[in-house]
Amino acid sequence: MFTPYVELPFYPGPVTLHPAAAEALRRDYGPPRFGTEYLNLYRETCAMLKRFAGTKNEFVLPTGEGMVALWGALKSVLKPGDTVLSVGTGVFGDGFADMAEALGCRAEKISLPYDSTIDDKALTLVDEAIRRVHPVLITAVHCETPSGTLNPLAELGRLKAERGVPLFVVDAVASLGGALVEADAWHVDILLGGSQKCFGCPADMSMLAVSEAAWTRMKEVGYQGYDALLPFHLAEEDAMRFPYTPNWFGVAALHAAASAMLEDGLDRTFTRHVAVGKQCREGVAAVGLKLWPRPDAVNSPTVTAVRVPEGVEWPLWRDELARRGLVVGGSLGPLAGKVFRLGHMGPQADAGRMSRAVEVMRETLAALRA
C-alpha cells in the first residue's frame, strides 16, 4: 500500500523539493503587479536560467508544468497546413508529431527505435526529409525520459541551420539543470523546460528560451490562447504586461533553487548527475537487472530506464519496491509494463540515496525469486 511519504523517492518527476525552493515557498509575497519586486525577481530568474540553457535569447516563465510549454510553443508558431518534421526516439519525441497533427498540420515523423539515440544514420534520414518536405520547424527531445536516453542535438541543429529550416523546437524538460544544454550553439529557437525536474520545484512553472525568429513567427500566427507565448514577449519590462496573474511563489521557488545550483557550480551539478547516473546503471547491472537502452545509445544523466524483471508483473514490482520505501516510475506508450524508471535528477541525484535504492532492488528481486 502506498503512503503519502516515502523514504527513497526516485520518481522521474515531480522530484523531491530542493531545500532552497521549499524555504522560498514558506514565505508570503505581495501582489506581483505591485511595485518592482516581482519584476526584479522575474528578471533575475530569467537571467540565471539563460546560463543553464546556454542562450542569450529571451526567457519567459508561464505558469503551468512542462506540457503547457509544449502545447503553447506549437500553437504559437504553427498554422494549419504547416509541415512539421519530428525526430523521435521515444514517446515524447513522437508525441510532437501527434500534437502537430491535432493542430491541423502535416507531420513528417522520423521515429527511431525507443532504445536508441540520434546517430549519423538518423541524421541522414533527417537531411533527406528536410529536402523532401521543406518543414516549417523541426522538433526533438533532449532527454527522452520514458527511454532513459539523452539525444545529441548539435548535428541536428547544424542541419537545421544549413538547410534553412525556419525553426527548431527542443524539449529539454528533463535535462535542463541536470545536463549540459547549449541552445544557441544547437540553433534552437524554442527551448522548453519545466520546474518539476532538475530544479526540484513544484510542477507549476514552465520555462522557455525564445529566439527572435520564433517571436517573429508568433506575430505572424497571432495565437492568443491561455498558453500563448507571445503575450510574454518583453513582459519583464512592465508587470502589467503579463497576460494573467503571475505565479510569484513559483518564480520565487525557481529563483531560490537556481541560485543554489549556480552557487554550487554548474560543472559540479552536471558532474554529480553524471556520477549518480553511472552509479545507478552499474548498480542495476550488479543486482541482475537489464537496462532498456541499447549499448550504443547515450544514457541520460538524469533518468535511468530498466527492464521490469523477467517473470514479474510491473504492478507487483512497483508495489514491492514501494513497500520497502523505494518509489520508481513506470514508462509510457509501448514501453508501459515493460520498463521502469529511476529519476536521479535535482535533489534525487544523491549517491547515498542511490546506494540504498540499489540495495532495495537487490532485496526485492531476491524475495520475489525466492
C-alpha positions as CSV (number, residue, x, y, z in Angstrom):
1,M,0.0,0.0,0.0
2,F,1.3,3.4,-0.9
3,T,1.9,6.0,1.8
4,P,2.0,9.8,1.3
5,Y,5.6,10.0,2.4
6,V,8.4,7.8,1.1
7,E,12.0,7.1,2.2
8,L,13.6,6.8,-1.2
9,P,11.8,8.9,-3.8
10,F,13.2,8.2,-7.2
11,Y,10.2,9.0,-9.3
12,P,11.2,10.7,-12.6
13,G,9.3,13.9,-11.8
14,P,8.0,15.7,-10.0
15,V,11.0,15.1,-7.8
16,T,12.0,15.9,-4.2
17,L,11.8,19.6,-3.5
18,H,15.1,21.4,-3.4
19,P,15.6,22.7,0.2
20,A,16.0,26.3,-1.1
21,A,12.8,26.0,-3.1
22,A,10.9,24.6,-0.1
23,E,12.1,27.6,2.0
24,A,11.0,30.1,-0.6
25,L,7.5,28.5,-0.7
26,R,7.1,29.1,3.1
27,R,7.2,32.9,2.7
28,D,4.4,35.3,1.8
29,Y,4.7,37.7,-1.1
30,G,2.8,40.9,-2.1
31,P,0.7,41.3,-5.2
32,P,3.0,40.6,-8.2
33,R,1.7,43.7,-10.0
34,F,2.5,46.0,-7.1
35,G,5.9,47.8,-7.3
36,T,9.0,46.4,-8.9
37,E,9.8,43.5,-6.5
38,Y,8.2,40.8,-8.7
39,L,9.7,42.2,-11.9
40,N,13.2,42.2,-10.4
41,L,12.7,38.6,-9.2
42,Y,11.4,37.6,-12.7
43,R,14.3,39.2,-14.4
44,E,16.9,37.7,-12.2
45,T,15.4,34.2,-12.6
46,C,15.3,34.5,-16.3
47,A,19.0,35.7,-16.4
48,M,20.0,32.7,-14.3
49,L,18.1,30.2,-16.5
50,K,19.9,31.5,-19.6
51,R,23.1,30.2,-18.1
52,F,21.6,26.8,-17.6
53,A,20.3,26.8,-21.2
54,G,23.4,28.2,-22.9
55,T,21.5,31.0,-24.6
56,K,21.3,34.8,-24.9
57,N,17.7,34.6,-26.1
58,E,14.8,36.0,-24.1
59,F,13.4,33.7,-21.4
60,V,9.8,33.6,-20.4
61,L,8.1,31.9,-17.4
62,P,4.5,30.9,-18.0
63,T,2.5,29.3,-15.1
64,G,1.9,25.5,-15.6
65,E,4.1,22.4,-15.8
66,G,6.1,21.3,-18.9
67,M,3.1,20.3,-21.1
68,V,2.0,23.9,-21.0
69,A,5.3,24.8,-22.7
70,L,5.0,22.1,-25.3
71,W,1.4,22.9,-26.4
72,G,2.0,26.7,-26.1
73,A,5.1,26.6,-28.2
74,L,3.4,24.6,-31.0
75,K,0.2,26.6,-31.0
76,S,2.2,29.9,-31.0
77,V,4.3,29.1,-34.1
78,L,2.1,26.8,-36.3
79,K,-0.7,27.4,-38.7
80,P,-3.0,24.7,-40.1
81,G,-1.3,23.1,-43.2
82,D,2.2,23.7,-42.0
83,T,4.7,20.8,-42.2
84,V,6.5,19.7,-39.1
85,L,9.4,17.3,-39.0
86,S,9.6,15.4,-35.8
87,V,12.7,13.4,-34.8
88,G,11.7,10.9,-32.1
89,T,13.5,8.3,-30.1
90,G,10.6,7.8,-27.6
91,V,7.1,8.6,-26.6
92,F,7.6,12.3,-26.2
93,G,9.7,12.8,-29.4
94,D,7.0,11.1,-31.5
95,G,4.3,12.9,-29.5
96,F,5.4,16.2,-31.1
97,A,4.1,14.8,-34.4
98,D,0.8,13.8,-32.9
99,M,0.4,17.3,-31.3
100,A,1.2,19.0,-34.6
101,E,-1.4,16.8,-36.5
102,A,-4.0,17.7,-33.8
103,L,-3.4,21.4,-34.7
104,G,-4.1,20.7,-38.4
105,C,-0.5,20.4,-39.5
106,R,1.2,17.8,-41.7
107,A,3.6,15.8,-39.6
108,E,6.6,14.1,-41.2
109,K,7.7,11.6,-38.5
110,I,11.2,10.1,-38.2
111,S,10.5,7.6,-35.5
112,L,13.7,5.8,-34.3
113,P,13.8,2.7,-32.0
114,Y,12.9,3.7,-28.5
115,D,16.1,2.2,-27.1
116,S,18.4,4.3,-29.4
117,T,19.5,7.9,-29.7
118,I,20.1,10.2,-32.7
119,D,23.1,9.0,-34.7
120,D,24.6,9.5,-38.1
121,K,22.1,7.2,-39.8
122,A,19.3,9.2,-38.3
123,L,20.8,12.5,-39.4
124,T,20.9,11.1,-43.0
125,L,17.1,10.4,-42.7
126,V,16.6,13.9,-41.4
127,D,18.5,15.5,-44.2
128,E,16.6,13.6,-46.8
129,A,13.3,14.5,-45.1
130,I,14.2,18.2,-45.0
131,R,15.0,18.3,-48.7
132,R,11.7,16.4,-49.5
133,V,9.1,18.1,-47.4
134,H,10.6,21.6,-46.5
135,P,9.3,21.7,-42.9
136,V,8.4,24.9,-41.1
137,L,10.0,23.5,-38.0
138,I,11.9,20.5,-36.6
139,T,11.1,19.1,-33.2
140,A,13.3,16.9,-30.9
141,V,13.6,15.8,-27.3
142,H,16.9,16.2,-25.5
143,C,16.2,13.8,-22.6
144,E,13.6,11.1,-23.5
145,T,12.5,10.2,-20.0
146,P,10.4,7.1,-20.9
147,S,13.5,5.6,-22.5
148,G,16.2,7.0,-20.2
149,T,18.2,8.4,-23.1
150,L,19.9,11.7,-23.9
151,N,19.9,12.7,-27.6
152,P,22.9,14.5,-29.1
153,L,21.5,17.6,-30.7
154,A,24.4,19.6,-32.1
155,E,24.4,18.0,-35.5
156,L,20.7,18.1,-35.8
157,G,20.8,21.8,-35.1
158,R,23.6,22.2,-37.6
159,L,21.4,20.5,-40.3
160,K,18.5,22.9,-39.4
161,A,20.7,25.9,-39.9
162,E,22.5,24.7,-43.1
163,R,19.2,23.6,-44.8
164,G,17.4,26.9,-43.8
165,V,14.6,25.3,-41.7
166,P,12.9,28.3,-40.1
167,L,12.5,26.9,-36.6
168,F,13.9,24.2,-34.2
169,V,11.9,23.3,-31.1
170,V,13.5,21.2,-28.3
171,D,12.0,19.6,-25.3
172,A,14.7,19.9,-22.5
173,V,12.2,19.5,-19.6
174,A,14.1,16.6,-18.1
175,S,17.7,17.7,-18.9
176,L,17.7,21.4,-18.2
177,G,19.6,21.9,-14.9
178,G,21.0,18.3,-14.9
179,A,22.9,18.1,-18.2
180,L,24.8,20.5,-20.5
181,V,22.4,22.3,-22.7
182,E,23.7,24.7,-25.4
183,A,20.6,26.1,-27.1
184,D,22.3,28.8,-29.1
185,A,25.1,26.5,-30.3
186,W,22.5,24.0,-31.3
187,H,20.5,26.6,-33.2
188,V,17.4,26.1,-31.0
189,D,14.6,28.6,-31.5
190,I,12.4,27.5,-28.6
191,L,13.8,25.5,-25.7
192,L,11.3,24.1,-23.3
193,G,11.9,23.4,-19.6
194,G,9.9,22.5,-16.5
195,S,10.3,23.3,-12.9
196,Q,9.4,19.9,-11.5
197,K,12.5,18.0,-12.8
198,C,16.1,19.0,-12.2
199,F,15.3,22.2,-10.4
200,G,13.4,20.4,-7.7
201,C,10.4,22.8,-7.6
202,P,6.6,22.1,-7.7
203,A,5.1,21.3,-11.1
204,D,3.7,24.7,-11.6
205,M,6.2,26.6,-13.8
206,S,7.3,26.3,-17.5
207,M,10.4,28.0,-18.8
208,L,11.2,28.8,-22.4
209,A,14.1,30.4,-24.3
210,V,12.7,32.0,-27.4
211,S,14.7,33.3,-30.4
212,E,13.9,36.5,-32.4
213,A,12.9,34.2,-35.4
214,A,10.4,32.5,-33.2
215,W,9.0,35.8,-31.9
216,T,8.6,37.0,-35.5
217,R,6.8,33.8,-36.4
218,M,4.5,34.2,-33.4
219,K,3.5,37.7,-34.5
220,E,2.5,36.2,-37.9
221,V,0.5,33.4,-36.4
222,G,-1.2,35.6,-33.8
223,Y,-2.3,32.8,-31.4
224,Q,-3.9,34.3,-28.2
225,G,-5.0,31.3,-26.1
226,Y,-4.1,30.9,-22.4
227,D,-0.9,29.0,-23.3
228,A,0.2,31.6,-25.9
229,L,3.8,32.7,-25.6
230,L,3.6,36.0,-27.5
231,P,1.9,37.9,-24.6
232,F,5.0,37.2,-22.5
233,H,7.3,38.9,-25.0
234,L,9.1,41.7,-23.2
235,A,6.8,41.2,-20.2
236,E,9.7,41.7,-17.9
237,E,9.7,45.4,-18.8
238,D,6.4,46.0,-17.1
239,A,4.4,43.8,-14.7
240,M,1.2,45.0,-16.2
241,R,2.2,43.2,-19.5
242,F,1.8,39.7,-18.0
243,P,-1.3,38.1,-19.6
244,Y,-2.6,36.7,-16.3
245,T,-1.7,36.8,-12.6
246,P,1.9,35.9,-12.3
247,N,2.9,33.0,-10.1
248,W,5.1,34.7,-7.5
249,F,5.5,31.6,-5.4
250,G,6.5,29.5,-8.4
251,V,9.1,32.0,-9.6
252,A,10.4,32.5,-6.1
253,A,11.0,28.8,-5.7
254,L,12.7,28.6,-9.1
255,H,14.9,31.6,-8.3
256,A,15.9,30.0,-5.0
257,A,16.8,26.6,-6.5
258,A,18.6,28.1,-9.5
259,S,20.6,30.4,-7.2
260,A,21.7,27.5,-5.0
261,M,22.7,25.4,-8.0
262,L,24.7,28.2,-9.5
263,E,26.4,28.8,-6.2
264,D,27.3,25.1,-6.1
265,G,28.6,25.5,-9.7
266,L,27.2,24.2,-12.9
267,D,30.2,21.9,-13.5
268,R,29.7,20.3,-10.1
269,T,26.0,20.0,-10.7
270,F,26.4,18.3,-14.0
271,T,29.2,16.1,-12.7
272,R,27.0,14.9,-9.8
273,H,24.3,13.9,-12.1
274,V,26.6,12.0,-14.4
275,A,28.2,10.2,-11.4
276,V,24.9,9.2,-9.8
277,G,23.5,8.1,-13.2
278,K,26.6,5.9,-13.7
279,Q,26.2,4.5,-10.2
280,C,22.5,3.7,-10.9
281,R,23.3,1.8,-14.1
282,E,26.2,-0.1,-12.6
283,G,24.0,-0.9,-9.5
284,V,21.2,-2.1,-11.7
285,A,23.5,-4.5,-13.6
286,A,25.1,-5.7,-10.4
287,V,21.7,-6.9,-9.0
288,G,20.9,-8.7,-12.2
289,L,18.5,-6.3,-13.9
290,K,18.9,-5.2,-17.5
291,L,19.0,-1.6,-18.8
292,W,16.5,-0.6,-21.5
293,P,18.8,1.5,-23.8
294,R,21.0,-0.5,-26.2
295,P,24.8,-0.3,-25.6
296,D,25.4,2.2,-28.3
297,A,22.7,4.7,-27.1
298,V,23.6,7.7,-24.9
299,N,22.3,7.2,-21.4
300,S,20.7,10.2,-19.6
301,P,22.4,11.5,-16.5
302,T,19.0,12.4,-15.1
303,V,16.9,9.2,-15.5
304,T,17.6,5.5,-16.0
305,A,15.2,3.1,-17.7
306,V,15.3,-0.5,-16.7
307,R,13.5,-3.6,-17.9
308,V,11.0,-5.0,-15.5
309,P,12.4,-8.3,-14.1
310,E,11.6,-11.3,-16.3
311,G,8.6,-13.2,-15.0
312,V,7.4,-10.3,-12.7
313,E,4.5,-8.1,-13.5
314,W,5.1,-4.4,-13.3
315,P,2.4,-3.6,-10.7
316,L,3.9,-6.3,-8.4
317,W,7.4,-5.0,-8.8
318,R,6.3,-1.4,-8.2
319,D,4.4,-2.2,-5.1
320,E,7.1,-4.4,-3.6
321,L,9.7,-1.7,-4.1
322,A,7.3,0.9,-2.6
323,R,6.6,-1.4,0.4
324,R,10.4,-1.2,1.1
325,G,10.4,2.6,0.7
326,L,11.6,2.9,-2.9
327,V,9.3,4.7,-5.3
328,V,10.1,4.5,-9.0
329,G,8.1,5.3,-12.1
330,G,6.7,3.1,-14.9
331,S,7.1,4.0,-18.6
332,L,4.6,5.1,-21.3
333,G,3.2,4.0,-24.6
334,P,4.7,0.8,-26.0
335,L,7.1,0.6,-23.0
336,A,4.3,0.6,-20.4
337,G,4.6,-2.5,-18.2
338,K,8.0,-3.5,-19.7
339,V,10.2,-0.7,-18.3
340,F,10.5,1.1,-15.0
341,R,12.5,4.3,-14.4
342,L,14.5,5.9,-11.7
343,G,14.7,9.6,-11.7
344,H,18.1,10.7,-10.3
345,M,17.7,14.4,-11.1
346,G,17.9,17.5,-8.9
347,P,17.9,16.7,-5.2
348,Q,17.5,13.0,-6.1
349,A,20.9,12.9,-7.7
350,D,22.4,11.7,-4.4
351,A,25.0,8.9,-4.1
352,G,23.9,7.9,-0.6
353,R,20.3,7.6,-1.6
354,M,21.2,5.7,-4.7
355,S,23.2,3.1,-2.8
356,R,20.2,2.4,-0.6
357,A,17.9,2.3,-3.7
358,V,20.2,-0.4,-5.3
359,E,20.1,-2.4,-2.1
360,V,16.3,-2.3,-2.0
361,M,16.1,-3.5,-5.6
362,R,18.5,-6.4,-4.7
363,E,16.4,-7.4,-1.7
364,T,13.1,-7.1,-3.6
365,L,14.4,-9.2,-6.5
366,A,15.7,-11.9,-4.2
367,A,12.5,-12.0,-2.3
368,L,10.4,-12.3,-5.4
369,R,12.6,-15.0,-6.9
370,A,12.5,-16.9,-3.6
